[in-house]
Amino acid sequence: MRVCFVSRVRPDRLAEYRERHAAVWPEMLEALRDSGWRDYSLYLSADGLLVGHLHTEDYAAAQEAMARTAVNARWQAEMAEYFVDDGNPDEGFTVLEEVFHLEDQLRANGLPTTPSA
């Protein structure tokens, strides 16, 4: 399952937000991995739009597993000040509907997903 979400970082805190994500706590990284978050990336625009993308077997289960970790509670408490919306940032994500995926459509049309030589 591919998941994409958006949120909004306060424009006056963008530099600090980037710095915090340049060196995420090792125990947070392990908790994400162990909770089923794979190939997880965050993208940040100059106006504070935050876009996240990940792969997981079950997004709701991955979120629930993270919510049960002590490190996530500490991380979310520290990150809350960077976001426009109040509350835990990971509870305020707006999940986007996927409307196109190249490899899925290539396979549906019986086409190879890698270029032919």
Backbone as CSV, one residue per row, in Angstrom:
resi,resn,N_x,N_y,N_z,CA_x,CA_y,CA_z,C_x,C_y,C_z
1,MET,0.838,-1.165,0.000,0.000,0.000,0.000,0.892,1.240,0.000
2,ARG,0.607,2.156,-0.934,1.309,3.429,-0.995,0.420,4.482,-0.340
3,VAL,1.010,5.331,0.494,0.262,6.369,1.188,0.960,7.699,0.957
4,CYS,0.169,8.715,0.633,0.683,10.078,0.507,-0.194,10.970,1.375
5,PHE,0.435,11.860,2.128,-0.328,12.754,2.991,0.257,14.155,2.930
6,VAL,-0.550,15.117,3.338,-0.095,16.502,3.421,-0.375,17.047,4.814
7,SER,0.410,18.042,5.168,0.225,18.791,6.391,0.845,20.161,6.144
8,ARG,0.907,20.992,7.165,1.429,22.336,6.958,2.338,22.725,8.123
9,VAL,3.585,23.076,7.774,4.581,23.535,8.738,4.522,25.061,8.775
10,ARG,4.677,25.621,9.958,4.658,27.080,10.094,5.793,27.680,9.259
11,PRO,5.492,28.636,8.402,6.523,29.228,7.540,7.717,29.809,8.296
12,ASP,7.504,30.305,9.509,8.604,30.886,10.279,9.472,29.830,10.967
13,ARG,9.131,28.548,10.806,9.873,27.470,11.468,10.481,26.471,10.480
14,LEU,10.483,26.792,9.192,10.929,25.842,8.163,12.380,25.411,8.351
15,ALA,13.264,26.352,8.607,14.684,26.006,8.751,14.891,25.049,9.927
16,GLU,14.244,25.357,11.053,14.374,24.485,12.226,13.789,23.104,11.949
17,TYR,12.657,23.058,11.241,12.028,21.778,10.918,12.973,20.929,10.070
18,ARG,13.587,21.558,9.082,14.560,20.831,8.243,15.714,20.293,9.090
19,GLU,16.224,21.126,9.982,17.331,20.707,10.848,16.951,19.501,11.697
20,ARG,15.761,19.529,12.281,15.311,18.422,13.121,15.225,17.122,12.330
21,HIS,14.862,17.215,11.061,14.713,16.007,10.247,16.007,15.575,9.568
22,ALA,17.043,16.389,9.697,18.352,15.991,9.175,19.004,14.950,10.079
23,ALA,18.550,14.873,11.323,19.126,13.928,12.292,18.028,13.449,13.245
24,VAL,17.106,12.664,12.716,16.013,12.109,13.530,16.614,11.122,14.530
25,TRP,16.056,11.116,15.729,16.537,10.221,16.778,16.576,8.772,16.278
26,PRO,17.671,8.062,16.533,17.748,6.657,16.112,16.586,5.810,16.631
27,GLU,16.131,6.044,17.871,15.027,5.238,18.393,13.719,5.544,17.659
28,MET,13.575,6.758,17.134,12.390,7.090,16.332,12.472,6.366,14.988
29,LEU,13.641,6.362,14.388,13.839,5.647,13.124,13.507,4.168,13.287
30,GLU,13.984,3.588,14.376,13.715,2.168,14.634,12.227,1.918,14.849
31,ALA,11.562,2.820,15.569,10.127,2.655,15.823,9.339,2.722,14.514
32,LEU,9.681,3.649,13.642,9.008,3.728,12.337,9.212,2.431,11.563
33,ARG,10.456,2.000,11.487,10.767,0.751,10.779,9.997,-0.420,11.371
34,ASP,10.026,-0.556,12.680,9.405,-1.697,13.340,7.876,-1.640,13.293
35,SER,7.328,-0.453,13.053,5.869,-0.286,12.974,5.332,-0.470,11.560
36,GLY,6.231,-0.749,10.609,5.775,-1.046,9.256,5.842,0.098,8.259
37,TRP,6.544,1.182,8.598,6.733,2.291,7.660,7.932,1.956,6.778
38,ARG,7.727,1.953,5.468,8.802,1.621,4.524,8.934,2.734,3.489
39,ASP,10.152,2.948,3.031,10.416,3.920,1.962,9.704,5.240,2.262
40,TYR,9.844,5.710,3.493,9.149,6.893,3.990,9.966,8.140,3.689
41,SER,9.348,9.112,3.030,9.996,10.379,2.702,9.079,11.533,3.045
42,LEU,9.691,12.661,3.399,8.966,13.909,3.591,9.521,14.940,2.620
43,TYR,8.629,15.748,2.059,8.998,16.814,1.139,8.401,18.106,1.680
44,LEU,9.180,19.190,1.656,8.739,20.451,2.232,8.898,21.574,1.223
45,SER,7.815,22.315,0.981,7.878,23.443,0.054,8.233,24.721,0.809
46,ALA,8.579,25.744,0.070,8.984,27.018,0.656,7.867,27.696,1.438
47,ASP,6.610,27.352,1.150,5.487,27.965,1.875,5.001,27.109,3.051
48,GLY,5.679,25.997,3.333,5.337,25.169,4.476,4.513,23.937,4.165
49,LEU,4.136,23.743,2.902,3.400,22.523,2.557,4.325,21.331,2.760
50,LEU,3.873,20.390,3.568,4.623,19.174,3.845,3.903,18.010,3.187
51,VAL,4.632,17.250,2.387,4.077,16.084,1.715,4.874,14.869,2.170
52,GLY,4.167,13.856,2.635,4.811,12.618,3.053,4.380,11.480,2.153
53,HIS,5.289,10.539,1.944,4.990,9.368,1.124,5.643,8.159,1.768
54,LEU,4.894,7.067,1.857,5.435,5.846,2.432,4.752,4.629,1.830
55,HIS,5.363,3.501,2.042,4.778,2.207,1.704,4.555,1.474,3.018
56,THR,3.455,0.757,3.107,3.163,-0.021,4.304,2.137,-1.086,3.966
57,GLU,2.083,-2.126,4.746,1.073,-3.164,4.539,-0.310,-2.646,4.909
58,ASP,-0.379,-1.860,5.991,-1.662,-1.383,6.511,-1.388,-0.061,7.224
59,TYR,-1.819,1.049,6.627,-1.516,2.373,7.165,-2.112,2.567,8.562
60,ALA,-3.365,2.169,8.748,-3.993,2.337,10.064,-3.222,1.551,11.123
61,ALA,-2.821,0.343,10.799,-2.064,-0.479,11.748,-0.687,0.134,12.018
62,ALA,-0.053,0.686,10.990,1.257,1.318,11.163,1.141,2.548,12.062
63,GLN,0.081,3.329,11.876,-0.138,4.496,12.733,-0.409,4.063,14.180
64,GLU,-1.233,3.052,14.344,-1.552,2.562,15.693,-0.306,2.033,16.393
65,ALA,0.531,1.324,15.652,1.761,0.792,16.236,2.672,1.932,16.694
66,MET,2.771,2.980,15.902,3.580,4.136,16.300,2.973,4.825,17.516
67,ALA,1.672,4.940,17.559,1.005,5.617,18.675,1.275,4.903,20.000
68,ARG,1.578,3.622,19.943,1.846,2.847,21.160,3.291,2.995,21.658
69,THR,4.137,3.667,20.887,5.536,3.794,21.300,5.753,5.057,22.127
70,ALA,6.600,4.957,23.114,6.922,6.111,23.956,7.694,7.160,23.159
71,VAL,8.553,6.710,22.263,9.358,7.665,21.497,8.473,8.523,20.592
72,ASN,7.427,7.954,20.042,6.540,8.738,19.174,5.851,9.844,19.970
73,ALA,5.418,9.545,21.170,4.774,10.566,22.002,5.731,11.728,22.254
74,ARG,6.997,11.412,22.567,7.998,12.469,22.795,8.272,13.255,21.521
75,TRP,8.415,12.551,20.394,8.703,13.212,19.120,7.548,14.126,18.708
76,GLN,6.327,13.622,18.795,5.170,14.430,18.395,5.027,15.659,19.285
77,ALA,5.297,15.530,20.584,5.222,16.670,21.493,6.229,17.748,21.088
78,GLU,7.423,17.325,20.693,8.434,18.291,20.272,8.138,18.878,18.898
79,MET,7.550,18.106,18.019,7.274,18.582,16.658,6.030,19.460,16.574
80,ALA,5.132,19.366,17.543,3.853,20.086,17.477,4.046,21.580,17.255
81,GLU,5.074,22.156,17.838,5.284,23.604,17.715,5.627,24.044,16.290
82,TYR,6.012,23.121,15.438,6.379,23.458,14.066,5.184,23.500,13.114
83,PHE,4.053,22.959,13.552,2.910,22.809,12.661,1.858,23.884,12.876
84,VAL,1.153,24.200,11.804,0.090,25.195,11.836,-1.061,24.721,12.703
85,ASP,-1.476,23.476,12.535,-2.603,22.932,13.292,-2.160,22.505,14.685
86,ASP,-3.079,22.573,15.638,-2.807,22.135,17.002,-2.900,20.619,17.100
87,GLY,-2.317,20.066,18.143,-2.396,18.630,18.386,-1.171,17.906,17.865
88,ASN,-1.205,16.576,17.976,-0.104,15.763,17.474,-0.063,15.860,15.956
89,PRO,1.085,16.225,15.397,1.175,16.366,13.947,0.774,15.108,13.180
90,ASP,1.146,13.926,13.683,0.853,12.704,12.933,-0.628,12.336,12.960
91,GLU,-1.411,13.017,13.777,-2.857,12.785,13.784,-3.583,13.765,12.873
92,GLY,-2.862,14.786,12.378,-3.479,15.800,11.538,-3.174,15.657,10.060
93,PHE,-2.535,14.562,9.668,-2.221,14.357,8.255,-3.504,14.214,7.439
94,THR,-3.531,14.830,6.280,-4.620,14.623,5.333,-4.116,13.639,4.288
95,VAL,-4.658,12.436,4.281,-4.240,11.417,3.322,-4.876,11.716,1.972
96,LEU,-4.061,11.669,0.929,-4.523,11.953,-0.423,-4.878,10.673,-1.158
97,GLU,-5.855,10.773,-2.028,-6.251,9.638,-2.862,-5.271,9.503,-4.027
98,GLU,-4.766,8.320,-4.229,-3.895,8.072,-5.378,-4.767,7.924,-6.616
99,VAL,-4.484,8.711,-7.646,-5.286,8.656,-8.869,-4.492,8.138,-10.067
100,PHE,-3.180,7.980,-9.922,-2.366,7.444,-11.015,-1.109,6.832,-10.436
101,HIS,-0.742,5.677,-10.967,0.533,5.045,-10.642,1.018,4.367,-11.912
102,LEU,2.151,4.813,-12.422,2.665,4.359,-13.711,2.783,2.844,-13.796
103,GLU,3.465,2.240,-12.827,3.694,0.795,-12.909,2.393,-0.002,-12.876
104,ASP,1.424,0.435,-12.074,0.128,-0.251,-12.048,-0.532,-0.210,-13.418
105,GLN,-0.495,0.937,-14.074,-1.149,1.051,-15.381,-0.376,0.316,-16.468
106,LEU,0.951,0.335,-16.372,1.733,-0.455,-17.331,1.361,-1.935,-17.213
107,ARG,1.327,-2.449,-15.981,0.966,-3.866,-15.779,-0.448,-4.151,-16.267
108,ALA,-1.396,-3.259,-15.990,-2.790,-3.445,-16.409,-2.906,-3.508,-17.928
109,ASN,-1.981,-2.895,-18.628,-1.997,-2.894,-20.085,-1.060,-3.955,-20.672
110,GLY,-0.544,-4.819,-19.815,0.340,-5.891,-20.269,1.686,-5.391,-20.767
111,LEU,2.111,-4.234,-20.297,3.376,-3.637,-20.725,4.442,-3.841,-19.663
112,PRO,5.703,-3.953,-20.069,6.766,-4.108,-19.088,6.905,-2.839,-18.246
113,THR,7.322,-3.008,-16.999,7.489,-1.856,-16.115,8.900,-1.272,-16.185
114,THR,9.775,-1.932,-16.908,11.125,-1.397,-17.123,11.324,-1.213,-18.625
115,PRO,12.147,-0.245,-19.018,12.365,0.011,-20.448,13.022,-1.197,-21.121
116,SER,12.638,-1.426,-22.352,13.291,-2.510,-23.090,14.620,-2.000,-23.647
117,ALA,15.551,-2.904,-23.718,16.904,-2.542,-24.174,16.961,-2.296,-25.659
